[in-house]
Amino acid sequence: MAEKNIILTGDRPTGRLHLGHYVGSLKRRVELQNSGKFDAINILIADDQALTDNADNPAKIRDNIINVVLDYLSVGIDPSKTTICVQSALPALHALTFYYLNLVTTARLSRNPTVKAEIQMRGFADEGLPAGFFTYPVSQTADITAFDANVVPVGEDQLPMLEQAREIVEKFNKIYGETLVMPKAMIPENEFQRRLPGVDGKAKMSKSLGNCIYLSDTAATVKKQVNGKMYTDPLHIQVSDPGHTEGNVVFTYLDALCTDEHFAEYLPDYANLEEMKEHYRRGGLGDGTCKKFLINVLEETLSPIRAERAKWVQNIGDVYDIISTGTAKAVETTNATLARVRRAMKINYFEDRSIIKEWEELLKKADQ
Ligand code: TRP
């Protein structure tokens, strides 16, 4: 195996992507894409994984494939540099999953903290747990290894998936010989970007909580979310009162998003966020000013994304061609890995007729 730098990452197409996705991973993907440091970059639209907890609603997944691709293209994912592909059209992933399932125990799968939390959230603990959902970390291992990815840029919640993948790779290589590339997670450096809370301050942006800022939201919606739903510091009643910046969602967002250039442009009273925070803590800085600045920062981030999206929306045929071409390329890549895996496992019966001789000799020996 040649040492290559290959990225694979992915998303479940269950809804439009939001600002949490942007600061937590999309922005980084674009930087990595443009760094020129990688031999291949792949993004998987994980529709099969999305079906593991939406089996009764495939239409939702079908509809959101287009939303997710539009989000990718509008943040700057460039199909000439990044392969965008659709999971369900890659049969090698299904075959790999089936082999890898033999390399994990149900006890090990039960310990996955992300899956555990998701089981609670989805009510599967009471309703019954679909076996496909329970085992999706194994399918995700197939996603990663099929592309020979060594770098997997993901959010923090995906670390248990990478740990599981690494264990399967180690076990596979030990039993069948060095075959699979060992993957490594890459998570955002800025701790505030790792988990952007919802506009209501709740731990995570979630469609059902209505606390998201979507990449495709209009400027008016963004403004409404900030002004209407962001609580600041309940003790900061008068402008002159000292305020708290810790746990204040306006400042959490600024921590994740703003740069010194934003101050120069929109709030030149301060050189940087630290100066602004000091003033807020001292008293004398109103929440209205902070929110207005945040809205400017958000708009600077979101308006180019919105404009780019508007262009692609006019050309859905082109978008279709992009994922169709990307998927055809990914079929080749993943089939090659599956062939290598079958060879390593010596179950490549129909690649050539050499097994005939093997069988003949075996039978001859048995006769003697
Ligand atoms: N589980 C990931 C998520 O929910 C999506 C995903 C599927 C993925 N396959 C992947 C991420 C492979 C990284 C690599 O966000």
Residues whose N, C-alpha, C, O or C-beta is under 5 A from the ligand:
A	BS01	LIG	L8 T9 G10 D11 R12 A46 Q49 Q140 D143
